[in-house]
Amino acid sequence: MTAQETLNIISKQWCNLADLMKLAGVGRSTALVIKNNIKTKLEKQNYYVPKKAVPMQEVVKYLNIDVPYLESRVNLKGE
């Protein structure tokens, strides 16, 4: 996946299972584990989380995605 594709996915507000699989580069079962870890953490902090998605901001934190680096790669190619 390219830097631009990654940025397009993380620009969404909510992350569904398919997006999570692409971002993490994992299969369905591992993506479900990641999603449930994020959801459980947020619910312990008394946040409501929809059944089918988790906040993209939390996915970016969990996967430690370096957004400024991705943006610099896209800007470098665009010049």
JOWOSUL-V715156 format. One record per residue. RES is the residue in one letter. PHI is phi in whole degrees, -180 to 180 (999 if undefined). Layout:
# JOWOSUL-V715156
res=RES phi=PHI
res=RES phi=PHI
This chain:
# JOWOSUL-V715156
res=M phi=999
res=T phi=-82
res=A phi=-61
res=Q phi=-64
res=E phi=-63
res=T phi=-64
res=L phi=-63
res=N phi=-63
res=I phi=-70
res=I phi=-76
res=S phi=-77
res=K phi=-76
res=Q phi=-78
res=W phi=-118
res=C phi=-112
res=N phi=-91
res=L phi=-64
res=A phi=-63
res=D phi=-63
res=L phi=-63
res=M phi=-62
res=K phi=-68
res=L phi=-64
res=A phi=-87
res=G phi=68
res=V phi=-127
res=G phi=-84
res=R phi=-61
res=S phi=-66
res=T phi=-69
res=A phi=-63
res=L phi=-64
res=V phi=-64
res=I phi=-61
res=K phi=-59
res=N phi=-67
res=N phi=-62
res=I phi=-65
res=K phi=-62
res=T phi=-62
res=K phi=-60
res=L phi=-68
res=E phi=-66
res=K phi=-66
res=Q phi=-92
res=N phi=67
res=Y phi=-95
res=Y phi=-88
res=V phi=-125
res=P phi=-59
res=K phi=-67
res=K phi=-100
res=A phi=-151
res=V phi=-128
res=P phi=-62
res=M phi=-61
res=Q phi=-58
res=E phi=-72
res=V phi=-66
res=V phi=-61
res=K phi=-65
res=Y phi=-61
res=L phi=-87
res=N phi=55
res=I phi=-81
res=D phi=-88
res=V phi=-64
res=P phi=-59
res=Y phi=-65
res=L phi=-60
res=E phi=-63
res=S phi=-66
res=R phi=-67
res=V phi=-67
res=N phi=-65
res=L phi=-65
res=K phi=-71
res=G phi=-74
res=E phi=-78
